[in-house]
Amino acid sequence: MLLRLDTKDTRPLHEQVAAAVRRAVAEGECRPGDRLPSAKELAEALDVNVNTVLRGLRDLRDDGLLEFRRGRGVTVADGAERRSGLLEQARALVAEAARSGYSRAELIEMIKEIP
């Protein structure tokens, strides 16, 4: 699993860690049942404190995206890909824009203008 944090992102690091894992799940890089690397391994890869990683992972557990199992580590929960519905929402937005007469390029420009 290749996770990266954006050094320009102003959100707290634990939120960035959680967002990176969410994205990996949403893009199919991590599937339900897959085991995540240990918090220590993730912390080393991301160059952050292990407690920061644990806080982000606990947030995802609380959202139902991850499961913590004693002796098995942290795994992606069944149905996690459905909980990451951003892609479906984006598809719906593109379809709605087309129904309203807007091209993808025009939709992208609208999105860029949102503060």
C-alpha positions as a LaTeX table, in Angstrom:
\begin{tabular}{lrrr}
\hline
Residue & $x$ (\AA) & $y$ (\AA) & $z$ (\AA) \\
\hline
Met1 & 0.00 & 0.00 & 0.00 \\
Leu2 & 1.48 & 3.30 & $-1.08$ \\
Leu3 & 0.20 & 6.20 & 0.99 \\
Arg4 & 1.39 & 9.77 & 0.73 \\
Leu5 & 0.65 & 12.90 & 2.67 \\
Asp6 & 0.52 & 16.33 & 1.04 \\
Thr7 & 2.96 & 18.68 & 2.77 \\
Lys8 & 0.81 & 21.64 & 1.69 \\
Asp9 & $-2.33$ & 20.22 & 3.34 \\
Thr10 & $-3.22$ & 22.22 & 6.45 \\
Arg11 & $-5.47$ & 19.56 & 8.00 \\
Pro12 & $-4.22$ & 17.77 & 11.11 \\
Leu13 & $-1.94$ & 14.85 & 10.26 \\
His14 & $-4.29$ & 12.20 & 11.68 \\
Glu15 & $-7.03$ & 13.43 & 9.32 \\
Gln16 & $-4.60$ & 13.24 & 6.41 \\
Val17 & $-3.66$ & 9.68 & 7.36 \\
Ala18 & $-7.34$ & 8.72 & 7.51 \\
Ala19 & $-8.02$ & 10.41 & 4.17 \\
Ala20 & $-5.11$ & 8.56 & 2.53 \\
Val21 & $-6.46$ & 5.21 & 3.72 \\
Arg22 & $-10.00$ & 6.15 & 2.63 \\
Arg23 & $-8.67$ & 6.95 & $-0.82$ \\
Ala24 & $-6.80$ & 3.63 & $-1.04$ \\
Val25 & $-10.05$ & 1.85 & $-0.22$ \\
Ala26 & $-12.11$ & 3.97 & $-2.63$ \\
Glu27 & $-9.67$ & 3.30 & $-5.47$ \\
Gly28 & $-9.61$ & $-0.44$ & $-4.78$ \\
Glu29 & $-6.00$ & $-0.51$ & $-3.64$ \\
Cys30 & $-7.25$ & $-2.00$ & $-0.36$ \\
Arg31 & $-10.21$ & $-4.34$ & $-0.49$ \\
Pro32 & $-12.47$ & $-5.71$ & 2.25 \\
Gly33 & $-10.57$ & $-8.28$ & 4.28 \\
Asp34 & $-7.16$ & $-6.89$ & 3.33 \\
Arg35 & $-4.80$ & $-6.39$ & 6.22 \\
Leu36 & $-3.15$ & $-2.99$ & 6.55 \\
Pro37 & 0.52 & $-2.61$ & 7.42 \\
Ser38 & 1.16 & $-2.10$ & 11.12 \\
Ala39 & 0.79 & 1.38 & 12.58 \\
Lys40 & 4.54 & 1.42 & 13.09 \\
Glu41 & 5.18 & 0.59 & 9.42 \\
Leu42 & 2.69 & 3.22 & 8.27 \\
Ala43 & 4.23 & 5.82 & 10.59 \\
Glu44 & 7.69 & 5.12 & 9.21 \\
Ala45 & 6.47 & 5.25 & 5.60 \\
Leu46 & 4.61 & 8.52 & 6.18 \\
Asp47 & 7.27 & 10.01 & 8.44 \\
Val48 & 4.80 & 10.75 & 11.24 \\
Asn49 & 4.42 & 9.64 & 14.84 \\
Val50 & 2.84 & 6.22 & 15.40 \\
Asn51 & 0.21 & 7.82 & 17.67 \\
Thr52 & $-0.83$ & 10.05 & 14.77 \\
Val53 & $-1.38$ & 6.98 & 12.60 \\
Leu54 & $-3.28$ & 5.20 & 15.37 \\
Arg55 & $-5.58$ & 8.19 & 15.81 \\
Gly56 & $-6.37$ & 8.24 & 12.10 \\
Leu57 & $-6.97$ & 4.48 & 12.04 \\
Arg58 & $-9.26$ & 4.70 & 15.09 \\
Asp59 & $-11.31$ & 7.37 & 13.33 \\
Leu60 & $-11.73$ & 5.01 & 10.38 \\
Arg61 & $-12.67$ & 2.16 & 12.73 \\
Asp62 & $-15.30$ & 4.41 & 14.32 \\
Asp63 & $-16.66$ & 5.16 & 10.83 \\
Gly64 & $-16.94$ & 1.42 & 10.10 \\
Leu65 & $-14.24$ & 1.42 & 7.44 \\
Leu66 & $-11.68$ & $-0.63$ & 9.38 \\
Glu67 & $-11.81$ & $-3.47$ & 11.87 \\
Phe68 & $-9.29$ & $-4.00$ & 14.65 \\
Arg69 & $-8.82$ & $-7.69$ & 15.48 \\
Arg70 & $-6.57$ & $-8.88$ & 18.25 \\
Gly71 & $-3.92$ & $-11.08$ & 16.71 \\
Arg72 & $-4.96$ & $-10.21$ & 13.15 \\
Gly73 & $-4.19$ & $-6.52$ & 13.05 \\
Val74 & $-6.20$ & $-3.92$ & 11.21 \\
Thr75 & $-8.27$ & $-5.03$ & 8.23 \\
Val76 & $-10.58$ & $-3.29$ & 5.78 \\
Ala77 & $-14.19$ & $-3.90$ & 6.85 \\
Asp78 & $-16.71$ & $-5.71$ & 4.68 \\
Gly79 & $-18.67$ & $-3.14$ & 2.72 \\
Ala80 & $-15.97$ & $-0.48$ & 3.13 \\
Glu81 & $-15.91$ & 0.18 & $-0.60$ \\
Arg82 & $-19.59$ & 1.13 & $-0.45$ \\
Arg83 & $-18.89$ & 3.55 & 2.39 \\
Ser84 & $-16.43$ & 5.35 & 0.16 \\
Gly85 & $-19.11$ & 6.67 & $-2.15$ \\
Leu86 & $-17.27$ & 9.69 & $-3.50$ \\
Leu87 & $-16.75$ & 8.09 & $-6.90$ \\
Glu88 & $-20.46$ & 7.33 & $-7.21$ \\
Gln89 & $-21.30$ & 10.89 & $-6.18$ \\
Ala90 & $-18.87$ & 12.24 & $-8.78$ \\
Arg91 & $-20.48$ & 10.08 & $-11.46$ \\
Ala92 & $-23.90$ & 11.33 & $-10.44$ \\
Leu93 & $-22.65$ & 14.93 & $-10.55$ \\
Val94 & $-21.23$ & 14.45 & $-14.06$ \\
Ala95 & $-24.51$ & 12.90 & $-15.20$ \\
Glu96 & $-26.54$ & 15.73 & $-13.67$ \\
Ala97 & $-24.28$ & 18.31 & $-15.31$ \\
Ala98 & $-24.78$ & 16.61 & $-18.69$ \\
Arg99 & $-28.57$ & 16.58 & $-18.19$ \\
Ser100 & $-28.35$ & 20.29 & $-17.44$ \\
Gly101 & $-26.34$ & 20.97 & $-20.59$ \\
Tyr102 & $-22.87$ & 21.37 & $-19.04$ \\
Ser103 & $-19.78$ & 19.66 & $-20.35$ \\
Arg104 & $-17.23$ & 17.96 & $-18.11$ \\
Ala105 & $-14.81$ & 20.83 & $-18.76$ \\
Glu106 & $-17.45$ & 23.36 & $-17.67$ \\
Leu107 & $-18.20$ & 21.29 & $-14.55$ \\
Ile108 & $-14.50$ & 21.16 & $-13.70$ \\
Glu109 & $-14.27$ & 24.93 & $-14.03$ \\
Met110 & $-17.28$ & 25.33 & $-11.72$ \\
Ile111 & $-15.61$ & 23.09 & $-9.15$ \\
Lys112 & $-12.37$ & 25.03 & $-9.37$ \\
Glu113 & $-14.26$ & 28.23 & $-8.54$ \\
Ile114 & $-15.64$ & 26.78 & $-5.30$ \\
Pro115 & $-13.69$ & 28.19 & $-2.35$ \\
\hline
\end{tabular}
